[in-house]
Amino acid sequence: MDMSQIFNSLEMFIWLVVGVAFFANGFRRSNRYKKLTFFLAAAYIAFGLSDGVEANTGAWWQPWWLLLWKVLCIVIFVISLTYYIWNERRLKNL
């Protein structure tokens, strides 16, 4: 196992832990953010699994579908954060 495989395996573990933490936290959230929390849990777990694939392929851009997988996860993270900030501001102004 070379250094990049070790790093990607460690990164995979970190993202999986974050995903499981979001999943566990989803049971404690209010109804307003419960779906978002579970959705983010799935996205973080998927992102972690993509690092496992990357550890075996050696590149995040090859094969093409791995790049698409990672981009999709990042888009989900950005949209979710944007939704959360927008919703909190909207509720604050009520």
C-alpha positions as CSV (number, residue, x, y, z in Angstrom):
1,M,0.0,0.0,0.0
2,D,1.5,3.3,-1.1
3,M,1.1,6.7,0.6
4,S,-1.8,7.8,-1.6
5,Q,-3.8,4.6,-0.8
6,I,-3.2,5.1,2.9
7,F,-4.3,8.7,2.7
8,N,-7.4,7.9,0.7
9,S,-8.3,5.0,3.1
10,L,-7.9,7.4,6.1
11,E,-10.0,10.0,4.3
12,M,-12.6,7.4,3.6
13,F,-12.8,6.5,7.2
14,I,-13.2,10.2,8.2
15,W,-16.0,10.8,5.8
16,L,-17.8,7.6,6.8
17,V,-17.6,8.7,10.5
18,V,-19.0,12.1,9.6
19,G,-21.8,10.4,7.7
20,V,-22.6,8.1,10.6
21,A,-22.6,11.1,12.9
22,F,-25.0,12.9,10.7
23,F,-27.2,9.8,10.6
24,A,-27.2,9.5,14.4
25,N,-27.9,13.2,14.8
26,G,-30.8,12.9,12.4
27,F,-32.8,11.1,15.1
28,R,-32.4,14.1,17.4
29,R,-33.1,16.9,15.0
30,S,-36.4,18.8,14.7
31,N,-38.7,17.9,11.9
32,R,-37.5,20.9,9.9
33,Y,-34.0,19.5,9.4
34,K,-34.5,15.8,9.9
35,K,-34.7,15.0,6.2
36,L,-31.8,17.2,5.4
37,T,-29.7,15.6,8.0
38,F,-30.4,12.1,6.7
39,F,-29.8,13.2,3.2
40,L,-26.4,14.7,4.2
41,A,-25.6,11.5,6.0
42,A,-26.1,9.5,2.8
43,A,-24.0,12.0,0.8
44,Y,-21.1,11.9,3.3
45,I,-21.2,8.1,3.3
46,A,-21.2,8.1,-0.5
47,F,-18.3,10.6,-0.6
48,G,-16.4,8.3,1.8
49,L,-17.0,5.3,-0.4
50,S,-15.8,7.3,-3.4
51,D,-12.5,7.7,-1.6
52,G,-12.3,3.9,-1.2
53,V,-12.7,3.6,-5.0
54,E,-10.1,6.3,-5.4
55,A,-7.7,4.4,-3.3
56,N,-7.9,1.5,-5.7
57,T,-7.9,3.5,-9.0
58,G,-5.2,5.9,-7.9
59,A,-6.9,9.0,-9.2
60,W,-10.0,11.0,-8.4
61,W,-10.7,11.9,-12.0
62,Q,-10.4,8.4,-13.5
63,P,-12.6,6.6,-14.3
64,W,-14.9,9.4,-15.5
65,W,-17.8,8.2,-13.3
66,L,-15.7,8.6,-10.1
67,L,-15.2,12.3,-10.9
68,L,-19.0,12.6,-11.6
69,W,-19.7,10.8,-8.3
70,K,-17.4,13.2,-6.3
71,V,-18.8,16.3,-8.1
72,L,-22.4,15.2,-7.3
73,C,-21.6,14.8,-3.6
74,I,-19.9,18.2,-3.5
75,V,-22.9,19.8,-5.2
76,I,-25.2,18.2,-2.6
77,F,-23.0,19.6,0.2
78,V,-23.1,23.1,-1.3
79,I,-26.9,23.0,-2.0
80,S,-27.6,21.7,1.5
81,L,-25.5,24.4,3.1
82,T,-27.1,27.1,1.0
83,Y,-30.6,25.8,1.9
84,Y,-29.8,25.7,5.6
85,I,-28.4,29.3,5.6
86,W,-31.3,30.6,3.5
87,N,-33.9,28.9,5.8
88,E,-32.3,30.1,9.0
89,R,-32.2,33.7,7.7
90,R,-35.8,33.4,6.6
91,L,-36.9,32.1,10.0
92,K,-34.9,34.8,11.8
93,N,-36.7,37.5,9.8
94,L,-40.2,36.2,10.7
